[in-house]
């Protein structure tokens, strides 16, 4: 006992006089954490900021001082957006029509995909049938095929049925692309819903559809919303099939196809191209901010009480 009592203060005094690794790491993290966050924030925000800045500058001001990171009131010129959104008949780029087409296709893809994926994912996660595991793997395997392999067969097929050049054909392609991975994603989330909640609802007399509507869907709402955002982003930004099916009909172009035509033209000023890029990017950013509360609020929706 005497030896241990004498050794304890000696070890404590030596650690106090020596190098304390834990204190050093904590102090280093306190310094590096805000620095790394600031650098990552700057790397993510600065390109978008510079793109917005260029879109509000006149071409003459840009040519005089292309490296300026700030614009004065005299240099502020919102007319570029009017030029981008104006119809082609009025000398504009027609992006208002492109945004309408993209919005129709993207929202239609989200609605149709979720209408198929939600009951499909619930059935795969809850119902017992022959080949249940193989079906789940098949849904994911479909997503492994690159889109370029399907481009030529789909182009020939939609040409023969008369859907090439229409937004309906593009909508069908997008739904067929994303519904498989949506079922696989939602299946994993439905599997985390406690079975005891559904059994309690069944004892109370609820049918399978009522159980899914009142129990499973509220609990799976975060996954459904995030999956819907994922589908919307794919449909809004997709370019290959839009180019393949719609390039001959300008009035049916999506916003990504319209932007690619701007970037491929040497006659289009940089300010107009930047304004088109802002128009393409801004709806996705606003959608994420608008749905943040739904994502967080859905985590507690339908939770078991008691």
Order of alpha helices (4+ residues) and beta strands (2+ residues): alpha-alpha-alpha-alpha-alpha-alpha-alpha-alpha-alpha-alpha-alpha-alpha-alpha-alpha
